[in-house]
Amino acid sequence: MLRGLSIKNFALIEQLQVTFDTGLITITGETGAGKSLLLGALGLLLGKRADLSSVKDSSQKCVIEGSFSIKAYDLGSFFEEEELDYDDETIIRREILPSGKSRAFINDTPVTLQSLASLGVKLIDIHSQHQTLEVTSNDFQFEVLDALADADHEIESYKRGLKLLKTKEKEVNTLIENQESFTKEYDYNSFLFKELEEAKLKKDELSELEERYEKLNNIEEIQERLSGSVSIISGEEIGTSDQLNTVKNNLSKIESYSKVLKDLSERVESIYIELDDIQTALVDELDKLEADPQQLEEVSQRLQLLHNLQVKHSASGIEELIQLRDELQEKVSKTESLSDDIEKLKQEISTIQSQLDEVAKRIHEKRKKALPKLVAELENILKALGMPNANFKTSVTLEEKYLSNGKEKLEFLFSANKGGAYGELKKVASGGELSRIMIAIKAILSRYEQLPTIIFDEIDTGVSGEVAHKMADLMMRMSKNLQVFSITHLPQIAANGQSHYKVYKQDINNTTVTQLRLLNEEERVREIAEMIGGKDISDSALTHAKSLLQG
């Protein structure tokens, strides 16, 4: 509920601060006194876009702040999702800077207008004559019916199932599209994959093959040069090995004469040993060499195959060919398994649809049971509000299509006159009739759910006499369950307010400003008497006003 409202530098309001209580709060004032300014300020507080032209002094900041008691509204999850500090007494503030920039805060934390509007709709419900068309929408009619049907659990379950159904349908449609695309390329991809798979690619194979090819292709030269090298090392008398051995023997005989000679002798010894190892390795390599034209041809063909594959696929090496092979394998496998995946998803969809149908049927049964009760309550209230022949013809029928809140079509037809034709509310109900239907619906809803604060903005226009008393009684009953504001021109409703505020204009320092004041008992009598008889208050008007206040 709205606990307090502070407005600074907005339109004709220079500075206004007011607190509100529970129950029915009535606001009165002459036409043009500024009642619409209050609603405009509240609109900004609840997330409407700001306009610098609505600022009284454009060189100063405009600030609108509201204090709300929200303990009864179960809004913990909203604050958690928005990452805001929760407080049973929540402060909402809106600022319009001289630059035209607008800022919004919830409990001193900056928020977006979207977040502010999301919270605002849960806190205050503003209704004027121009907003009663909401009652003609099918979604709103379902909302009212569901409040009486007590089907919240089933509807939430249905919505979760519908969300899952749409996800699965999207998945299967994507797979079908992929299947069509992959199938067109399947034969080609399969051929390319088979070709690469049969090539039995190995990561380091190319360098090994090139080395083998060079060796086999030049075997005669290799043999000749290896054989010559062995002869140079091992030849008798002039062989490198024998000559080095002679040097080694000479140094060994004089190495004891000095450290330098000792070091030289050891170095020659090492060279001699290394040369002996080299000779052995050369002989071993020479023994292994054998011309093999067939192996050379095989290596040559393998190299040619790999080269052709690299050119064909514009690959820089075997690694890229292996990567391409794996990608082709995945595409081929996907294509081959898509049919199974699609069939599996279709079975899941069928199961979800069956479950949704069951939940939708339970929702339908509850709605069908609640509909006559809703109609009876509506017609009774409307009769009291001066519409004795108001009648509704309603039905809920199950359809095949999955809708956002079930599988039903709701028919909500209305006739205001006895024997009159039934039609859709938006086509056959007048503005005044829609206003009374809306207040009747809100009165019913207030008994079944925790509604936000409701503000009725001259929704009682065109009503008078006994009907005005009935409307006042209705608002009083509503105010037992929630905070109700009524901006009214009817003395009958104004007199029923547990708190009565007056909006008026006042000239201060040659400037006209709008003020809002809580009236005491004496002021209420005079205000209501003025509403009854005009500015020149008569004794009879005062007497009438007192009788209205005494109930």
Disulfide bonds with the S-S distance in Angstrom:
none
